[in-house]
Amino acid sequence: MAEKKEFLKMQLISPVEWQGQTIKELDLTKLREMTGAELNVIYDLYEAQNADGAIMPEGKLRFAQIIASRVTGYPLEAIEQIKAKDSVVLKGRIYRFFFLAE
């Protein structure tokens, strides 16, 4: 039987160079440890950066980027450099974590 792949460990199709470091993977597993208080901080950061009044920010790329920055430790500026295709996959994984079964 094949080992189940950890969907919160995301291999980037296109690695990103950030201040001399190559980012090849985003480990989002710390999402499982996040508290409601930490999520409130993320919602506040999202609202401060994006005044679009989204009803469900969890489905927005900016929200996923903020989450990824918080749980991986990479600065938001590095997460924003991820290529578009990888960014859409990131958004999908964050959404899946919050709304779909693991």
Long-range contacts (C-beta under 8 A, 24 or more apart in sequence): 7-93, 7-96, 7-102, 8-32, 8-93, 8-97, 10-86, 10-89, 10-90, 10-93, 12-82, 12-83, 12-86, 13-83, 13-85, 13-86, 14-82, 14-83, 14-85, 14-86, 16-78, 16-81, 16-82, 16-83, 18-74, 18-75, 18-77, 18-78, 18-81, 19-78, 23-74, 23-78, 23-82, 26-68, 26-72, 26-74, 26-90, 27-71, 27-72, 28-67, 28-68, 28-71, 28-72, 28-93, 28-94, 28-97, 29-71, 30-71, 30-72, 31-67, 31-71, 31-94, 31-97, 34-70, 34-71, 38-70, 41-70, 42-66, 42-67, 42-70, 58-94, 58-95, 58-98, 58-99, 59-91, 59-95, 60-91, 61-87, 61-88, 61-90, 61-91, 63-94, 64-90, 64-91, 64-93, 64-94, 64-95, 65-90, 67-94, 68-94
